[in-house]
Amino acid sequence: DIAGHETFRGKQSEIPEYQFYEVEFFQKCISPSMSKFESALSQQAIPHEFTNNHLPNLRAQFLKFKLEQTFSYLKSPIILDGSVKSDINAKDRNASIILFFAKNRKYPE
């Protein structure tokens, strides 16, 4: 199992504020028409001992938490469904983060 889908195991943090047992996100549409994501929130349970397939949304939840802590004046970030690719390729070992900030809004410095 080179990709780690069956063999990778991680554990939730010992620090309670960094334990995320549930992630809300917008799931990818199975057959997209106008939108690539569903309009209703989905939930993913994250067990105490998680696997590789939990990592994309778990990482996104951690980043959401840190953004909310750091930039409390911003609207809460939303998570779009993350996924793990099955093939092994060095160029795919990354994550994309898309941030949108309203153009005409004033933000504190």
C-alpha positions as CSV (number, residue, x, y, z in Angstrom):
1,D,0.0,0.0,0.0
2,I,2.3,2.7,-1.3
3,A,-0.4,5.4,-1.1
4,G,-1.1,4.8,2.5
5,H,-4.8,4.3,2.1
6,E,-4.8,1.1,4.0
7,T,-1.7,1.4,6.2
8,F,-1.5,5.0,7.3
9,R,-2.9,5.7,10.8
10,G,-2.8,9.0,12.7
11,K,-4.3,10.0,16.0
12,Q,-6.2,13.1,17.0
13,S,-4.2,15.7,18.9
14,E,-3.9,15.4,22.7
15,I,-4.8,19.2,22.9
16,P,-8.7,19.4,23.1
17,E,-9.0,22.5,21.0
18,Y,-7.2,20.7,18.1
19,Q,-9.5,17.6,18.2
20,F,-11.9,17.6,15.3
21,Y,-14.2,14.7,15.3
22,E,-16.6,16.1,12.7
23,V,-16.1,18.2,9.6
24,E,-18.8,20.1,7.7
25,F,-18.1,20.6,4.0
26,F,-19.7,21.0,0.6
27,Q,-19.4,17.6,-1.2
28,K,-18.4,17.4,-4.8
29,C,-21.3,16.8,-7.2
30,I,-21.3,13.3,-8.7
31,S,-22.5,14.7,-12.0
32,P,-21.9,18.4,-12.1
33,S,-24.2,20.6,-14.1
34,M,-23.9,24.3,-13.2
35,S,-22.1,23.7,-9.9
36,K,-19.2,21.4,-9.0
37,F,-20.3,21.2,-5.3
38,E,-23.6,20.3,-3.6
39,S,-25.6,23.2,-2.1
40,A,-26.2,21.5,1.2
41,L,-23.5,20.8,3.8
42,S,-22.3,17.2,4.4
43,Q,-20.6,15.9,7.5
44,Q,-17.6,13.6,7.8
45,A,-16.9,11.8,11.1
46,I,-13.3,11.8,12.0
47,P,-12.4,8.9,14.4
48,H,-9.8,9.3,17.1
49,E,-7.5,7.1,15.0
50,F,-7.9,8.4,11.5
51,T,-6.7,7.2,8.1
52,N,-5.3,8.8,4.9
53,N,-8.8,9.3,3.5
54,H,-9.7,11.6,6.5
55,L,-6.7,13.9,6.0
56,P,-7.9,16.4,3.3
57,N,-11.0,17.5,5.3
58,L,-9.2,17.2,8.6
59,R,-6.5,19.5,7.4
60,A,-9.1,21.9,6.1
61,Q,-10.9,21.9,9.4
62,F,-7.7,22.8,11.2
63,L,-7.0,25.7,8.8
64,K,-10.6,26.9,9.2
65,F,-10.2,26.9,13.0
66,K,-6.9,28.8,12.8
67,L,-8.3,31.4,10.3
68,E,-11.3,31.9,12.6
69,Q,-9.0,32.4,15.6
70,T,-6.7,34.8,13.7
71,F,-9.2,36.8,11.7
72,S,-12.3,36.9,13.9
73,Y,-13.7,39.8,11.9
74,L,-14.1,37.6,8.8
75,K,-17.0,35.4,8.0
76,S,-16.4,31.8,8.9
77,P,-14.6,29.9,6.1
78,I,-16.3,27.1,4.3
79,I,-14.7,23.8,3.4
80,L,-15.1,22.2,-0.1
81,D,-14.7,18.4,-0.3
82,G,-11.2,17.2,-0.2
83,S,-9.9,13.9,-1.6
84,V,-6.9,11.7,-1.8
85,K,-5.6,10.6,-5.2
86,S,-5.1,6.9,-5.8
87,D,-2.0,7.2,-7.9
88,I,1.4,8.1,-6.6
89,N,3.0,11.1,-8.2
90,A,5.3,13.7,-6.6
91,K,3.5,16.6,-8.4
92,D,0.2,15.6,-6.7
93,R,1.7,15.8,-3.1
94,N,0.2,19.2,-2.4
95,A,-3.0,21.0,-1.4
96,S,-4.8,23.9,-2.9
97,I,-6.3,26.6,-0.7
98,I,-8.7,29.0,-2.3
99,L,-9.4,32.2,-0.3
100,F,-11.9,34.8,-1.4
101,F,-12.0,38.3,0.1
102,A,-14.6,40.8,-0.9
103,K,-13.0,43.6,-3.0
104,N,-14.9,46.5,-1.6
105,R,-14.8,45.6,2.1
106,K,-12.4,47.3,4.5
107,Y,-10.4,45.0,6.7
108,P,-8.5,45.9,9.8
109,E,-4.8,46.2,9.5
